Amino acid sequence: MSNCSPPSRGETRSKFMMVHTYIILK
């Protein structure tokens, strides 16, 4: 359970950054 928390937060930030970059590139 403790290992599920850290990765969840990191993935959210990575996805957010990817989306942000996609929008900027658009």
CHARMM-style PDB file with segment names, atoms N, HN, CA, C and O in Angstrom:
ATOM      1  N   MET     1       0.852  -1.204   0.000  1.00  0.00      PROA
ATOM      2  CA  MET     1       0.000   0.000   0.000  1.00  0.00      PROA
ATOM      3  C   MET     1       0.892   1.261   0.000  1.00  0.00      PROA
ATOM      4  O   MET     1       0.603   2.245  -0.681  1.00  0.00      PROA
ATOM      5  N   SER     2       1.956   1.199   0.765  1.00  0.00      PROA
ATOM      6  HN  SER     2       2.191   0.399   1.317  1.00  0.00      PROA
ATOM      7  CA  SER     2       2.842   2.379   0.860  1.00  0.00      PROA
ATOM      8  C   SER     2       3.533   2.615  -0.487  1.00  0.00      PROA
ATOM      9  O   SER     2       3.824   3.750  -0.862  1.00  0.00      PROA
ATOM     10  N   ASN     3       3.784   1.525  -1.196  1.00  0.00      PROA
ATOM     11  HN  ASN     3       3.547   0.602  -0.891  1.00  0.00      PROA
ATOM     12  CA  ASN     3       4.476   1.651  -2.498  1.00  0.00      PROA
ATOM     13  C   ASN     3       3.504   2.150  -3.570  1.00  0.00      PROA
ATOM     14  O   ASN     3       3.922   2.643  -4.618  1.00  0.00      PROA
ATOM     15  N   CYS     4       2.213   2.019  -3.299  1.00  0.00      PROA
ATOM     16  HN  CYS     4       1.873   1.618  -2.447  1.00  0.00      PROA
ATOM     17  CA  CYS     4       1.204   2.427  -4.311  1.00  0.00      PROA
ATOM     18  C   CYS     4       1.024   3.947  -4.279  1.00  0.00      PROA
ATOM     19  O   CYS     4       0.597   4.549  -5.264  1.00  0.00      PROA
ATOM     20  N   SER     5       1.347   4.548  -3.159  1.00  0.00      PROA
ATOM     21  HN  SER     5       1.693   4.059  -2.358  1.00  0.00      PROA
ATOM     22  CA  SER     5       1.141   6.010  -3.021  1.00  0.00      PROA
ATOM     23  C   SER     5       2.199   6.807  -3.796  1.00  0.00      PROA
ATOM     24  O   SER     5       1.837   7.674  -4.591  1.00  0.00      PROA
ATOM     25  N   PRO     6       3.462   6.546  -3.592  1.00  0.00      PROA
ATOM     26  CA  PRO     6       4.525   7.316  -4.271  1.00  0.00      PROA
ATOM     27  C   PRO     6       4.420   7.240  -5.792  1.00  0.00      PROA
ATOM     28  O   PRO     6       4.448   8.276  -6.457  1.00  0.00      PROA
ATOM     29  N   PRO     7       4.301   6.051  -6.352  1.00  0.00      PROA
ATOM     30  CA  PRO     7       4.231   5.910  -7.827  1.00  0.00      PROA
ATOM     31  C   PRO     7       3.003   6.632  -8.385  1.00  0.00      PROA
ATOM     32  O   PRO     7       3.062   7.227  -9.461  1.00  0.00      PROA
ATOM     33  N   SER     8       1.908   6.576  -7.657  1.00  0.00      PROA
ATOM     34  HN  SER     8       1.860   6.093  -6.783  1.00  0.00      PROA
ATOM     35  CA  SER     8       0.662   7.221  -8.142  1.00  0.00      PROA
ATOM     36  C   SER     8       0.908   8.723  -8.318  1.00  0.00      PROA
ATOM     37  O   SER     8       0.471   9.316  -9.305  1.00  0.00      PROA
ATOM     38  N   ARG     9       1.590   9.316  -7.383  1.00  0.00      PROA
ATOM     39  HN  ARG     9       1.945   8.834  -6.582  1.00  0.00      PROA
ATOM     40  CA  ARG     9       1.829  10.775  -7.428  1.00  0.00      PROA
ATOM     41  C   ARG     9       2.823  11.085  -8.571  1.00  0.00      PROA
ATOM     42  O   ARG     9       2.643  12.047  -9.317  1.00  0.00      PROA
ATOM     43  N   GLY    10       3.846  10.269  -8.688  1.00  0.00      PROA
ATOM     44  HN  GLY    10       3.992   9.487  -8.082  1.00  0.00      PROA
ATOM     45  CA  GLY    10       4.852  10.514  -9.740  1.00  0.00      PROA
ATOM     46  C   GLY    10       4.233  10.363 -11.123  1.00  0.00      PROA
ATOM     47  O   GLY    10       4.531  11.137 -12.033  1.00  0.00      PROA
ATOM     48  N   GLU    11       3.374   9.366 -11.274  1.00  0.00      PROA
ATOM     49  HN  GLU    11       3.132   8.737 -10.535  1.00  0.00      PROA
ATOM     50  CA  GLU    11       2.755   9.156 -12.598  1.00  0.00      PROA
ATOM     51  C   GLU    11       1.837  10.339 -12.940  1.00  0.00      PROA
ATOM     52  O   GLU    11       1.782  10.780 -14.088  1.00  0.00      PROA
ATOM     53  N   THR    12       1.141  10.828 -11.963  1.00  0.00      PROA
ATOM     54  HN  THR    12       1.186  10.469 -11.031  1.00  0.00      PROA
ATOM     55  CA  THR    12       0.218  11.954 -12.212  1.00  0.00      PROA
ATOM     56  C   THR    12       1.011  13.166 -12.702  1.00  0.00      PROA
ATOM     57  O   THR    12       0.581  13.876 -13.611  1.00  0.00      PROA
ATOM     58  N   ARG    13       2.152  13.388 -12.100  1.00  0.00      PROA
ATOM     59  HN  ARG    13       2.502  12.811 -11.361  1.00  0.00      PROA
ATOM     60  CA  ARG    13       2.954  14.587 -12.469  1.00  0.00      PROA
ATOM     61  C   ARG    13       3.512  14.366 -13.885  1.00  0.00      PROA
ATOM     62  O   ARG    13       3.548  15.290 -14.697  1.00  0.00      PROA
ATOM     63  N   SER    14       3.936  13.150 -14.161  1.00  0.00      PROA
ATOM     64  HN  SER    14       3.907  12.399 -13.501  1.00  0.00      PROA
ATOM     65  CA  SER    14       4.517  12.852 -15.491  1.00  0.00      PROA
ATOM     66  C   SER    14       3.445  13.044 -16.566  1.00  0.00      PROA
ATOM     67  O   SER    14       3.703  13.615 -17.626  1.00  0.00      PROA
ATOM     68  N   LYS    15       2.255  12.561 -16.273  1.00  0.00      PROA
ATOM     69  HN  LYS    15       2.046  12.098 -15.412  1.00  0.00      PROA
ATOM     70  CA  LYS    15       1.152  12.681 -17.258  1.00  0.00      PROA
ATOM     71  C   LYS    15       0.790  14.148 -17.439  1.00  0.00      PROA
ATOM     72  O   LYS    15       0.553  14.606 -18.557  1.00  0.00      PROA
ATOM     73  N   PHE    16       0.750  14.870 -16.348  1.00  0.00      PROA
ATOM     74  HN  PHE    16       0.943  14.498 -15.440  1.00  0.00      PROA
ATOM     75  CA  PHE    16       0.394  16.295 -16.411  1.00  0.00      PROA
ATOM     76  C   PHE    16       1.417  17.062 -17.260  1.00  0.00      PROA
ATOM     77  O   PHE    16       1.064  17.917 -18.072  1.00  0.00      PROA
ATOM     78  N   MET    17       2.690  16.727 -17.042  1.00  0.00      PROA
ATOM     79  HN  MET    17       2.976  16.033 -16.382  1.00  0.00      PROA
ATOM     80  CA  MET    17       3.761  17.404 -17.804  1.00  0.00      PROA
ATOM     81  C   MET    17       3.634  17.060 -19.287  1.00  0.00      PROA
ATOM     82  O   MET    17       3.820  17.917 -20.151  1.00  0.00      PROA
ATOM     83  N   MET    18       3.322  15.814 -19.567  1.00  0.00      PROA
ATOM     84  HN  MET    18       3.171  15.118 -18.865  1.00  0.00      PROA
ATOM     85  CA  MET    18       3.186  15.373 -20.974  1.00  0.00      PROA
ATOM     86  C   MET    18       2.039  16.127 -21.642  1.00  0.00      PROA
ATOM     87  O   MET    18       2.168  16.593 -22.774  1.00  0.00      PROA
ATOM     88  N   VAL    19       0.938  16.240 -20.943  1.00  0.00      PROA
ATOM     89  HN  VAL    19       0.834  15.861 -20.024  1.00  0.00      PROA
ATOM     90  CA  VAL    19      -0.225  16.946 -21.500  1.00  0.00      PROA
ATOM     91  C   VAL    19       0.113  18.418 -21.705  1.00  0.00      PROA
ATOM     92  O   VAL    19      -0.236  19.012 -22.725  1.00  0.00      PROA
ATOM     93  N   HSD    20       0.792  18.992 -20.727  1.00  0.00      PROA
ATOM     94  HN  HSD    20       1.075  18.509 -19.899  1.00  0.00      PROA
ATOM     95  CA  HSD    20       1.153  20.417 -20.818  1.00  0.00      PROA
ATOM     96  C   HSD    20       2.055  20.657 -22.036  1.00  0.00      PROA
ATOM     97  O   HSD    20       1.877  21.618 -22.786  1.00  0.00      PROA
ATOM     98  N   THR    21       3.019  19.761 -22.206  1.00  0.00      PROA
ATOM     99  HN  THR    21       3.164  18.981 -21.598  1.00  0.00      PROA
ATOM    100  CA  THR    21       3.946  19.898 -23.353  1.00  0.00      PROA
ATOM    101  C   THR    21       3.175  19.742 -24.658  1.00  0.00      PROA
ATOM    102  O   THR    21       3.429  20.448 -25.633  1.00  0.00      PROA
ATOM    103  N   TYR    22       2.230  18.803 -24.659  1.00  0.00      PROA
ATOM    104  HN  TYR    22       2.024  18.229 -23.866  1.00  0.00      PROA
ATOM    105  CA  TYR    22       1.433  18.568 -25.884  1.00  0.00      PROA
ATOM    106  C   TYR    22       0.642  19.826 -26.250  1.00  0.00      PROA
ATOM    107  O   TYR    22       0.566  20.217 -27.415  1.00  0.00      PROA
ATOM    108  N   ILE    23       0.063  20.443 -25.235  1.00  0.00      PROA
ATOM    109  HN  ILE    23       0.124  20.126 -24.288  1.00  0.00      PROA
ATOM    110  CA  ILE    23      -0.742  21.655 -25.486  1.00  0.00      PROA
ATOM    111  C   ILE    23       0.167  22.787 -25.994  1.00  0.00      PROA
ATOM    112  O   ILE    23      -0.192  23.527 -26.911  1.00  0.00      PROA
ATOM    113  N   ILE    24       1.341  22.901 -25.382  1.00  0.00      PROA
ATOM    114  HN  ILE    24       1.632  22.300 -24.637  1.00  0.00      PROA
ATOM    115  CA  ILE    24       2.270  23.981 -25.798  1.00  0.00      PROA
ATOM    116  C   ILE    24       2.731  23.729 -27.230  1.00  0.00      PROA
ATOM    117  O   ILE    24       2.862  24.664 -28.020  1.00  0.00      PROA
ATOM    118  N   LEU    25       2.973  22.469 -27.559  1.00  0.00      PROA
ATOM    119  HN  LEU    25       2.866  21.709 -26.917  1.00  0.00      PROA
ATOM    120  CA  LEU    25       3.439  22.134 -28.914  1.00  0.00      PROA
ATOM    121  C   LEU    25       2.330  22.415 -29.922  1.00  0.00      PROA
ATOM    122  O   LEU    25       2.586  22.808 -31.060  1.00  0.00      PROA
ATOM    123  N   LYS    26       1.105  22.206 -29.482  1.00  0.00      PROA
ATOM    124  HN  LYS    26       0.897  21.887 -28.558  1.00  0.00      PROA
ATOM    125  CA  LYS    26      -0.046  22.417 -30.380  1.00  0.00      PROA
ATOM    126  C   LYS    26      -0.100  23.894 -30.719  1.00  0.00      PROA
ATOM    127  OT1 LYS    26      -0.983  24.325 -31.461  1.00  0.00      PROA
TER     128      LYS     26
END
